[in-house]
Amino acid sequence: MVKVVFFDWFDTLARFEPPRQELWRQAFLNLNIELPLKAITRGLLAGDRHFFEENTKSPPVKQRSPEEQVEVYLRYPNEMLAAAGVKTSPDILLEVMKIATKRAKEITYVLFDDVLPTLESLKNKNLVMGLLTNAARDALSVQHQLGLGPYISFVVTSEEVGASKPSPPIFLAALERAGVKAAEACHVGDQYDLDVAGARGVGISPILIDRENIYPEVTDCPRI
């Protein structure tokens, strides 16, 4: 019997406003490169996976030299271009990243429209809810402003655990924090490799939330 629901944060409960996909699409368009939104979305997912892996190493990304940080962040536009089958020069790639990074300073977090009604329904079923995320804790500082305070009982981040999804330690830390067995928990997230595989690896039931229909082939777990 499920007693606890873990939620991923970004692209599961919250997104950027304006959306990251649109921010990057406009950055590429500024340099006369048009990419389909699906390629940008796939590139963002791949870039996130790489960033989270790098950020659990020592030192974390933000403590590395500017040159090393640029190398990590360039993975995002590189993956977008690869997903679209487009090639360009390293100089153009760097310029796209500079444009996107500058515009990213203007974005804010907003909840998806379905989040609060869903959390209210789960709360009425007496389910405990927590955040289990690779995002840095400072990125979650807006959760109470967005109205999640009455629903989220605890937060477990890769930053505090020292391991990111899909590694077992972050999921095990969440189970310990919730005080439940793996069979009594489910995890909702938007990335198959990180959320589904990671949760299943320790015996937690995974639910894939696929807002952009990126994983139509997935049938081995519930897909929303």
C-alpha positions as CSV (number, residue, x, y, z in Angstrom):
1,M,0.0,0.0,0.0
2,V,1.4,3.4,-1.0
3,K,1.9,5.8,1.8
4,V,4.3,8.4,0.3
5,V,4.6,10.1,-3.1
6,F,7.9,11.6,-4.1
7,F,7.8,14.2,-6.8
8,D,10.6,15.5,-9.0
9,W,10.7,19.3,-9.1
10,F,11.5,20.7,-12.5
11,D,9.2,19.9,-15.5
12,T,7.1,17.7,-13.1
13,L,5.7,20.3,-10.7
14,A,7.2,23.5,-11.9
15,R,8.6,25.0,-15.1
16,F,10.3,28.2,-16.1
17,E,8.3,31.2,-17.4
18,P,9.0,31.9,-20.2
19,P,9.6,28.2,-20.9
20,R,13.2,27.0,-21.4
21,Q,12.4,25.6,-24.8
22,E,11.2,29.0,-26.1
23,L,14.2,30.8,-24.6
24,W,16.6,28.5,-26.5
25,R,14.5,28.6,-29.6
26,Q,14.8,32.3,-29.7
27,A,18.5,32.2,-29.0
28,F,19.1,30.0,-32.0
29,L,16.8,32.1,-34.2
30,N,18.9,35.2,-33.3
31,L,21.7,33.5,-35.3
32,N,19.3,32.3,-38.1
33,I,19.2,28.7,-36.9
34,E,15.7,27.2,-36.6
35,L,15.3,24.1,-34.4
36,P,12.1,22.1,-33.8
37,L,10.9,22.3,-30.2
38,K,11.1,18.5,-29.8
39,A,14.8,18.6,-30.6
40,I,15.3,21.4,-28.1
41,T,13.4,19.5,-25.4
42,R,15.4,16.3,-26.0
43,G,18.6,18.4,-25.8
44,L,17.5,20.0,-22.5
45,L,16.9,16.5,-21.0
46,A,20.2,15.3,-22.1
47,G,21.9,18.4,-20.9
48,D,20.2,18.1,-17.6
49,R,21.4,14.5,-17.2
50,H,25.0,15.6,-17.9
51,F,24.8,18.6,-15.6
52,F,23.5,16.6,-12.7
53,E,26.2,14.0,-13.1
54,E,28.9,16.6,-13.2
55,N,27.4,18.5,-10.2
56,T,27.8,15.6,-7.9
57,K,31.5,15.4,-8.6
58,S,34.0,17.4,-6.6
59,P,34.1,20.3,-7.0
60,P,30.5,21.0,-8.1
61,V,30.0,22.9,-11.3
62,K,29.6,26.4,-9.8
63,Q,33.0,26.1,-8.0
64,R,34.9,25.2,-11.2
65,S,36.9,27.6,-13.4
66,P,34.9,29.6,-15.9
67,E,36.3,27.5,-18.8
68,E,35.2,24.3,-17.1
69,Q,31.7,25.7,-16.4
70,V,31.3,26.7,-20.1
71,E,32.3,23.2,-21.2
72,V,29.5,21.8,-19.0
73,Y,26.9,24.3,-20.2
74,L,27.8,23.9,-23.8
75,R,26.4,20.4,-23.6
76,Y,22.9,21.8,-23.8
77,P,23.1,23.5,-27.2
78,N,25.3,20.6,-28.5
79,E,22.6,18.1,-27.6
80,M,19.9,20.2,-29.2
81,L,21.8,20.4,-32.4
82,A,22.5,16.7,-32.4
83,A,18.8,15.9,-31.8
84,A,17.9,18.1,-34.8
85,G,20.7,16.7,-37.0
86,V,22.2,20.2,-37.4
87,K,25.8,21.2,-37.4
88,T,27.4,24.6,-36.8
89,S,30.7,26.1,-35.7
90,P,32.0,26.2,-32.1
91,D,31.9,30.0,-32.2
92,I,28.2,30.1,-33.2
93,L,27.5,27.5,-30.5
94,L,29.1,29.7,-27.8
95,E,27.2,32.8,-29.0
96,V,23.9,30.9,-28.7
97,M,24.7,29.9,-25.2
98,K,25.7,33.5,-24.2
99,I,22.3,34.7,-25.6
100,A,20.4,32.0,-23.7
101,T,22.3,32.5,-20.5
102,K,21.6,36.3,-20.5
103,R,17.9,35.8,-21.1
104,A,17.7,33.1,-18.4
105,K,18.3,35.7,-15.8
106,E,14.8,37.1,-16.5
107,I,12.9,33.8,-16.0
108,T,10.8,32.7,-13.0
109,Y,9.3,29.5,-11.8
110,V,5.6,28.8,-12.2
111,L,3.6,25.7,-11.3
112,F,1.8,23.7,-14.0
113,D,-2.0,24.2,-13.8
114,D,-2.7,20.6,-12.7
115,V,-0.3,20.6,-9.7
116,L,-2.2,22.1,-6.8
117,P,-5.5,20.3,-7.6
118,T,-3.5,17.0,-7.8
119,L,-1.7,17.6,-4.5
120,E,-4.9,18.6,-2.8
121,S,-6.5,15.3,-4.0
122,L,-3.5,13.3,-2.7
123,K,-3.6,15.1,0.6
124,N,-7.3,14.2,1.0
125,K,-6.2,10.6,0.6
126,N,-3.8,11.1,3.6
127,L,-0.8,10.5,1.4
128,V,2.5,12.1,2.5
129,M,4.3,14.0,-0.2
130,G,7.9,15.1,-0.6
131,L,10.3,16.5,-3.2
132,L,13.1,14.3,-4.5
133,T,15.2,16.3,-6.9
134,N,18.6,16.9,-8.5
135,A,17.9,20.6,-8.4
136,A,19.9,22.7,-5.9
137,R,18.1,23.6,-2.7
138,D,18.2,27.4,-3.6
139,A,16.2,26.6,-6.7
140,L,13.4,25.4,-4.5
141,S,13.2,28.5,-2.3
142,V,10.1,29.6,-4.3
143,Q,8.1,26.5,-3.5
144,H,6.2,28.1,-0.5
145,Q,5.6,31.3,-2.6
146,L,4.0,29.0,-5.2
147,G,1.6,27.5,-2.7
148,L,3.3,24.1,-2.1
149,G,3.8,24.6,1.7
150,P,0.6,22.8,2.8
151,Y,1.4,19.8,0.7
152,I,5.1,19.1,0.7
153,S,6.4,17.6,4.0
154,F,10.1,17.3,3.2
155,V,12.7,17.9,0.5
156,V,15.6,15.7,-0.5
157,T,18.2,17.0,-3.0
158,S,21.2,15.5,-4.7
159,E,23.2,18.5,-3.3
160,E,22.7,17.4,0.3
161,V,22.9,13.6,-0.3
162,G,26.0,13.9,-2.5
163,A,24.4,11.7,-5.2
164,S,22.0,12.5,-8.0
165,K,19.2,10.5,-9.6
166,P,19.3,7.8,-10.9
167,S,21.9,6.7,-8.2
168,P,20.3,4.7,-5.3
169,P,21.6,6.9,-2.4
170,I,19.2,9.8,-3.2
171,F,16.2,7.5,-3.4
172,L,17.2,5.6,-0.2
173,A,17.7,8.9,1.6
174,A,14.1,9.9,0.6
175,L,12.8,6.6,1.9
176,E,14.6,7.1,5.2
177,R,13.3,10.7,5.5
178,A,9.8,9.5,4.9
179,G,10.2,6.5,7.2
180,V,8.7,4.0,4.8
181,K,9.7,0.9,2.8
182,A,10.3,1.1,-0.9
183,A,7.1,-0.8,-1.5
184,E,5.2,1.9,0.3
185,A,6.4,4.7,-2.0
186,C,6.0,5.9,-5.6
187,H,8.0,8.5,-7.4
188,V,6.7,10.8,-10.1
189,G,9.2,12.4,-12.5
190,D,9.6,13.5,-16.1
191,Q,12.9,11.8,-17.1
192,Y,12.9,8.0,-17.8
193,D,16.6,7.4,-17.2
194,L,16.7,9.4,-14.0
195,D,13.3,9.1,-12.5
196,V,11.8,5.8,-13.7
197,A,15.1,3.7,-13.8
198,G,16.3,5.3,-10.5
199,A,13.1,4.7,-8.6
200,R,12.7,1.1,-9.9
201,G,16.3,0.4,-9.0
202,V,15.6,0.6,-5.3
203,G,12.1,-0.9,-5.5
204,I,10.0,2.3,-5.6
205,S,7.1,2.3,-8.0
206,P,7.8,4.9,-10.8
207,I,5.3,7.1,-12.6
208,L,6.5,8.9,-15.7
209,I,4.9,12.3,-16.4
210,D,5.4,13.0,-20.1
211,R,4.0,16.5,-20.7
212,E,5.7,16.9,-24.1
213,N,5.0,13.3,-25.3
214,I,8.8,12.6,-25.5
215,Y,8.4,8.9,-24.5
216,P,5.5,7.5,-26.5
217,E,7.3,4.1,-26.6
218,V,7.3,3.7,-22.8
219,T,4.9,1.0,-21.6
220,D,6.7,-0.5,-18.7
221,C,5.3,2.0,-16.1
222,P,2.3,4.3,-15.8
223,R,2.8,7.3,-18.2
224,I,0.8,10.5,-17.7
